[in-house]
Amino acid sequence: MVRRNDSGGEADIEVKVAILGQAVKTVLLPVDSTVGDALEAAGHSANSTVKCNGEDVDSTDTVEDGDRLTVSSKVKGGLHR
């Protein structure tokens, strides 16, 4: 749901940030905010794998009202020989 400011313009949007292993956080952001902005508002770094409504996204992608971000740590690894 988009909130309206006193002059009737759009004030902010609501985005849910689900960081695996933690409670889901709801953050309010200005319209045209990015995935990185949402992660920062939720207290998480952008150095993670992020999906928005099930789709892979980049920290510079824009979020919209009602989006749900799912955040997991980037997996590193492989065989060391």
C-alpha positions as CSV (number, residue, x, y, z in Angstrom):
1,M,0.0,0.0,0.0
2,V,1.4,3.4,-1.0
3,R,1.1,6.0,1.8
4,R,0.3,9.6,1.0
5,N,1.9,12.6,2.5
6,D,-0.1,15.6,3.7
7,S,-0.2,17.1,0.2
8,G,-1.6,13.9,-1.3
9,G,1.6,12.8,-3.0
10,E,3.3,9.5,-2.5
11,A,5.3,9.4,0.7
12,D,6.7,5.9,1.0
13,I,6.3,2.2,0.1
14,E,6.3,-0.9,2.3
15,V,8.8,-3.7,1.5
16,K,9.2,-7.0,3.4
17,V,12.8,-8.2,3.9
18,A,13.2,-11.9,4.8
19,I,16.8,-12.6,5.8
20,L,17.2,-16.4,6.2
21,G,17.5,-17.4,9.8
22,Q,16.0,-14.1,11.0
23,A,12.5,-12.6,11.5
24,V,10.9,-10.9,8.5
25,K,11.4,-7.1,8.7
26,T,9.0,-4.6,7.2
27,V,10.7,-1.4,6.0
28,L,9.2,1.9,4.8
29,L,11.1,3.5,1.9
30,P,10.7,6.5,-0.4
31,V,9.2,5.7,-3.8
32,D,12.0,4.8,-6.3
33,S,14.2,3.1,-3.6
34,T,16.5,0.3,-4.6
35,V,17.0,-3.2,-3.3
36,G,20.2,-1.9,-1.6
37,D,18.2,0.8,0.1
38,A,15.8,-1.9,1.5
39,L,18.6,-4.1,2.7
40,E,20.3,-1.1,4.4
41,A,17.0,-0.1,6.1
42,A,16.7,-3.7,7.3
43,G,20.2,-3.6,8.7
44,H,21.8,-6.0,6.2
45,S,24.6,-5.5,3.7
46,A,24.1,-5.8,0.0
47,N,26.8,-8.5,-0.2
48,S,24.2,-11.4,-0.4
49,T,22.1,-13.3,-2.9
50,V,18.7,-11.5,-3.1
51,K,15.4,-12.4,-4.8
52,C,12.5,-10.1,-5.2
53,N,9.2,-12.0,-5.3
54,G,11.2,-15.1,-6.4
55,E,13.2,-13.4,-9.1
56,D,17.0,-12.7,-8.9
57,V,17.7,-9.0,-8.4
58,D,20.7,-6.7,-8.2
59,S,21.2,-4.1,-5.4
60,T,20.5,-1.3,-7.9
61,D,17.1,-2.6,-9.0
62,T,14.1,-0.6,-7.9
63,V,11.6,-2.0,-5.4
64,E,7.9,-1.4,-5.4
65,D,5.2,-1.3,-2.7
66,G,4.4,-4.8,-1.5
67,D,7.6,-6.4,-2.8
68,R,9.2,-9.2,-0.7
69,L,13.0,-9.6,-0.7
70,T,14.5,-12.9,0.3
71,V,18.1,-12.7,1.3
72,S,20.6,-15.5,1.7
73,S,24.4,-15.6,2.1
74,K,26.4,-16.0,-1.1
75,V,27.7,-19.5,-1.4
76,K,31.4,-19.8,-1.9
77,G,33.3,-23.0,-2.4
78,G,34.6,-25.6,-4.7
79,L,37.3,-28.1,-4.7
80,H,40.7,-27.1,-3.4
81,R,43.5,-29.1,-4.9
